Amino acid sequence: MRGIRLRKRFEELARLLFPRWKSERWSIQTSNGPSRCVGASGYCDRTHRAIYVYDGKDVTLAHEICHAVSTGGHGEPFLRALRQSAAKARAAGLTTLANELDAEVTGYEQARAERPTAADMYLDLHEAADDLPLAYPSSLIRAVARNHGYTASEFRKRYRRADAVAKSAWAKANERRKRSAERRQQLQRAAAGKEKS
């Protein structure tokens, strides 16, 4: 979904879910890819009043609108907005959207209830560094925090070593990628040398 169609759908959902919210003061853009929406389908930039979406799905638009009208992160204010959106979508006959939003609420509540250990979170940072080659340490923290229902600042407060672990994970992942690229080049040179012989 691009341009005018995306803006129109954004406005329709905003009017349905939060009629008093001033959606016209916000920009909505299709992201160029996951690099802007690290580990997610969308991103709400409250500072610049901009919403970036990667997939353009209604559930993504509704999710990011809930970020815009709440306090950010996936804490209780956000979950209240998500629950309210699901109820309004259901009342409007948008059952699929309502069910998807309900599923998100359940997922975030379960993630918080499970209370993973610090070691689990730090392992997630290492895995994210391997999975997201273009992400810097701060982006790794945002991605892992979002996956577990935290804002980056909440995550850093709860997991004090997050910045150090993210930097280490990022450096190690880059070193592995560098060694892998060097090994590929050596193999290509060796193969090219055999072909000349």
C-alpha positions as CSV (number, residue, x, y, z in Angstrom):
1,M,0.0,0.0,0.0
2,R,1.5,3.3,-1.0
3,G,1.0,7.0,-0.9
4,I,-2.5,8.3,-1.1
5,R,-4.1,4.9,-0.4
6,L,-2.0,4.4,2.7
7,R,-2.8,7.9,3.9
8,K,-6.5,7.3,3.3
9,R,-6.6,4.0,5.2
10,F,-4.5,5.6,8.0
11,E,-7.1,8.4,8.3
12,E,-10.0,5.9,8.2
13,L,-8.6,3.8,11.0
14,A,-7.6,6.8,13.1
15,R,-11.2,8.2,12.9
16,L,-12.7,4.8,13.8
17,L,-10.3,3.9,16.6
18,F,-9.5,7.4,18.1
19,P,-11.9,10.0,16.7
20,R,-10.6,12.8,18.8
21,W,-7.0,12.2,17.9
22,K,-5.5,14.7,15.5
23,S,-4.2,12.3,12.9
24,E,-3.8,15.0,10.3
25,R,-0.9,16.4,12.3
26,W,1.0,13.1,11.7
27,S,2.8,11.8,8.7
28,I,2.5,8.3,7.5
29,Q,5.2,6.7,5.3
30,T,6.0,3.4,3.9
31,S,9.4,2.4,5.2
32,N,12.2,1.5,2.7
33,G,12.5,-1.8,4.6
34,P,13.3,-3.4,7.9
35,S,16.2,-1.0,8.5
36,R,13.8,1.7,9.6
37,C,11.5,-0.7,11.3
38,V,14.1,-2.9,13.0
39,G,12.6,-6.2,13.9
40,A,9.1,-4.9,13.5
41,S,6.4,-4.1,10.9
42,G,6.2,-0.5,11.8
43,Y,7.7,2.3,13.9
44,C,6.1,5.3,15.6
45,D,8.3,8.3,15.9
46,R,6.5,10.4,18.5
47,T,9.2,13.2,18.4
48,H,8.6,13.9,14.7
49,R,5.0,12.8,14.6
50,A,5.7,10.3,12.0
51,I,4.6,6.7,11.5
52,Y,6.6,4.4,9.3
53,V,5.1,1.1,8.1
54,Y,6.8,-1.8,6.3
55,D,3.8,-3.9,5.4
56,G,0.8,-1.5,5.3
57,K,-1.5,-3.9,7.0
58,D,-4.5,-2.6,9.1
59,V,-3.1,-4.3,12.2
60,T,0.2,-2.5,11.8
61,L,-1.4,0.8,11.2
62,A,-3.7,0.3,14.3
63,H,-0.7,-0.8,16.4
64,E,1.3,2.3,15.5
65,I,-1.7,4.6,16.0
66,C,-1.9,3.1,19.5
67,H,1.7,4.0,20.1
68,A,1.0,7.6,18.9
69,V,-2.0,8.0,21.3
70,S,-0.4,6.3,24.3
71,T,2.9,6.8,26.1
72,G,5.1,4.7,23.8
73,G,6.5,1.3,24.4
74,H,4.3,-1.8,25.0
75,G,3.4,-1.0,28.6
76,E,-0.1,-0.7,30.2
77,P,-1.1,2.6,28.5
78,F,-0.3,1.1,25.1
79,L,-2.2,-2.1,26.0
80,R,-5.2,-0.1,27.0
81,A,-5.2,1.7,23.7
82,L,-4.8,-1.7,21.9
83,R,-7.8,-3.2,23.8
84,Q,-9.9,-0.1,23.1
85,S,-9.0,-0.4,19.4
86,A,-9.9,-4.1,19.3
87,A,-13.3,-3.3,20.9
88,K,-14.0,-0.5,18.4
89,A,-12.9,-2.6,15.4
90,R,-15.2,-5.4,16.6
91,A,-18.1,-3.0,17.0
92,A,-17.5,-1.7,13.5
93,G,-17.6,-5.3,12.1
94,L,-13.9,-5.5,11.5
95,T,-13.6,-8.9,13.2
96,T,-10.3,-9.9,11.7
97,L,-8.6,-6.7,12.8
98,A,-10.2,-7.0,16.3
99,N,-8.9,-10.6,16.6
100,E,-5.4,-9.6,15.5
101,L,-5.3,-6.7,18.0
102,D,-6.6,-9.0,20.8
103,A,-3.8,-11.5,19.8
104,E,-1.2,-8.7,20.2
105,V,-2.5,-7.8,23.6
106,T,-2.4,-11.4,24.7
107,G,1.2,-11.8,23.3
108,Y,2.5,-8.7,25.1
109,E,0.8,-9.8,28.4
110,Q,2.3,-13.3,28.1
111,A,5.7,-11.9,27.4
112,R,5.6,-9.7,30.5
113,A,4.2,-12.6,32.6
114,E,7.0,-15.0,31.6
115,R,9.7,-12.6,33.0
116,P,12.7,-13.9,31.1
117,T,16.0,-13.8,32.9
118,A,18.7,-11.3,32.1
119,A,20.7,-14.1,30.5
120,D,17.7,-14.8,28.2
121,M,17.6,-11.1,27.2
122,Y,21.4,-10.9,26.6
123,L,21.2,-14.0,24.5
124,D,18.4,-12.4,22.4
125,L,20.7,-9.4,21.9
126,H,23.4,-11.7,20.5
127,E,20.9,-13.4,18.2
128,A,19.5,-10.1,17.0
129,A,23.1,-9.0,16.1
130,D,23.3,-12.1,13.9
131,D,19.9,-11.6,12.4
132,L,20.0,-7.9,11.8
133,P,23.3,-7.2,10.0
134,L,22.6,-3.5,9.5
135,A,21.5,-2.7,13.0
136,Y,23.7,-0.8,15.4
137,P,23.8,-1.6,19.2
138,S,21.0,0.9,20.0
139,S,18.8,-0.7,17.3
140,L,19.4,-4.1,18.7
141,I,18.2,-3.0,22.1
142,R,15.1,-1.4,20.6
143,A,14.3,-4.5,18.6
144,V,14.7,-6.9,21.6
145,A,12.9,-4.5,23.9
146,R,10.0,-4.2,21.6
147,N,9.8,-8.0,21.2
148,H,9.4,-8.3,25.0
149,G,7.0,-5.4,25.5
150,Y,9.5,-2.8,26.8
151,T,10.6,0.6,25.6
152,A,14.3,0.9,25.1
153,S,14.7,2.9,28.3
154,E,12.6,0.5,30.3
155,F,14.7,-2.3,29.0
156,R,18.0,-0.6,29.9
157,K,16.7,0.1,33.4
158,R,15.7,-3.5,33.9
159,Y,18.7,-5.1,32.2
160,R,21.6,-2.8,33.3
161,R,24.2,-4.5,31.1
162,A,22.1,-4.2,27.9
163,D,24.3,-1.5,26.3
164,A,27.6,-3.3,27.0
165,V,26.1,-6.6,25.8
166,A,24.6,-5.0,22.7
167,K,28.0,-3.4,21.8
168,S,29.8,-6.7,22.4
169,A,27.2,-8.7,20.4
170,W,27.4,-6.2,17.5
171,A,31.2,-6.3,17.4
172,K,31.4,-10.1,17.5
173,A,28.7,-10.4,14.8
174,N,30.6,-7.9,12.6
175,E,33.8,-9.8,13.2
176,R,32.2,-13.1,12.2
177,R,30.7,-11.5,9.1
178,K,34.1,-10.0,8.2
179,R,35.9,-13.4,8.6
180,S,33.2,-15.1,6.6
181,A,33.6,-12.5,3.8
182,E,37.4,-12.9,3.8
183,R,37.0,-16.7,3.7
184,R,34.6,-16.4,0.7
185,Q,37.2,-14.2,-1.1
186,Q,40.0,-16.7,-0.4
187,L,37.9,-19.5,-1.8
188,Q,36.9,-17.5,-4.8
189,R,40.6,-16.6,-5.5
190,A,41.5,-20.3,-5.0
191,A,38.8,-21.3,-7.4
192,A,39.8,-18.7,-10.0
193,G,43.5,-19.8,-9.7
194,K,42.5,-23.5,-10.4
195,E,40.5,-22.4,-13.4
196,K,43.6,-20.6,-14.9
197,S,45.7,-23.7,-14.4
